[in-house]
Amino acid sequence: MRLEERMTKALKQVNNDRYILAIAVGQRADELSKGAKPLLEQNTQKMKYTDIAIDEIANGLLKIEGLVDKN
């Protein structure tokens, strides 16, 4: 899947809030860089931490605290 598609999917998970997505990706990438285990089922050996974080969010594997559903 291309980055644009993954970003679109991830944005839908955070109500299209780019600011919240950027913070969440940054925090998760930091956790991964410090040894946190990726939640993805695929091989993540050659992936960047930010790509792993985007995919985890896009696939709904991470719950983002403080996100309020506006509907």
N, C-alpha and C positions, 0 to 999 in steps of 0.2 A: 504494500500500500504506500502511496506517495505521501510525502510530508503534509501537503495541503489537505489531503483527505483525512489524515490522522489529526491534524489541528482542528479541522471543522468538527470532527467527531468529539474531540476533547472539549471544544468550546460549548457544544451542546450540553455536556455534562455540568458545566458551570454557568448555565443560563446566558451564554454568549458574553460573559464578563472577562475580557482579556486581562484585566488587572489581576483578578483572582486567579486565573489560569497561570499567569506569569509567576505569581508568588508561590502557588502550589507546586509548579514544576521546579522552581528554584529550590524550595525546601526539600522536595523529594529527591532531587538530584544530589543535594548535599548529604542526605541520609544514605543514599546509595554509595556515594564516594567514601563514606565512613564505615562501610561494611554491611549495610542493610541488604537483606536478600530481595532480589527482584520478584515481583508477584506474577510475572508473565510465565506462561507455559513454554514459550519458545526459547531457543538458545540466545542468550544476551551477551555472549562473550565479546563480540565485535561491535556492540552497540554503545553509543555514548550515553552517559547517565541521563542527560536531558531527553533523549529519544525514548529511553526506557520509561521515564516519568510520564511523558506525553502519552505513550501507549497504555500505561497503567490507568491513567485518568480516562482516556478515550474508551477503554474497555470496561469502565465502571468498577475497576478493582480497588480504587482508592476512594474513601469517603472524605470529602473536604469539609472540615469543621467550619462552622459559622456561615455556611451557605444556606440562605433562606429561599424557599420556593415562593416566588411572587404570585403564583396562580391561586 
